[in-house]
């Protein structure tokens, strides 16, 4: 799937859904599309947090869910309401044991491996399908200087 270039005038919608190749470039394209078409009218701080959440969910599907698959793709379904956003990301991988994952007490200073921690910190809810290859998160928009 290729994304068309968009005009500076925003064409806001309330839902984006599609399939993209399981590649980092696709993550960048989906995030740009969401920023332009779903969340362009909310405060910049909220835009940043939502893009961070979406990027982490998509990257997990690329790096972990699709790592051993050839011609892998990722499905995304992102919906915005007046006061929140919901994103569902699905890969075709074998999944993982999400029910056994816990937030670590200490965080290692590494360049990767923090995606689920970030999702748990900034999303209001996170759910996985039983197989562990589909994640859905929601976030209510914050106003003012609220951290998370």
Steps between C-alpha positions, in 0.01 A plus 500: 500500500636841410395826658433801286660830585260724683427867472564742788123543539391229740243247392402376843320172534410283797640164387793355306536132423733308274777249443864595456821303445673408828777757453619797702421729206136393524494597867620849408235529227211388722608736779519792255158416362345485847663827602372672188151351475391403852674712763613820330260712705600385849780650713855416390580321826208261445602454136848399617369247754253347255767469232733342758234244596418418140865479400578258785205273417587495130873447563424208732300342218786560251795401720350222709180382333627489144870424546498149354237552232564576133269754337351578841238768540343682790135597530408821682164644598508841668189685607459840658208628702450852632705428812711189432678281250509122463752301298505130416813349346511140374789300357508148357762373743460228760436752779647511850400418858374846590329375817841413649660838424552737793636852512860464620595664829824631348535615143816406315674779311468342158390639166215250462263289705291779653194491274257330737616718789431813295159367397406423861620843613307711249198296389185490711437139407685223318356165393636204305322219322558154654770417244695818572531621140242778529517798732241767560563815702295807583589843628275783613623843399651705784481875540760719662825374647395149598800263468346172390 
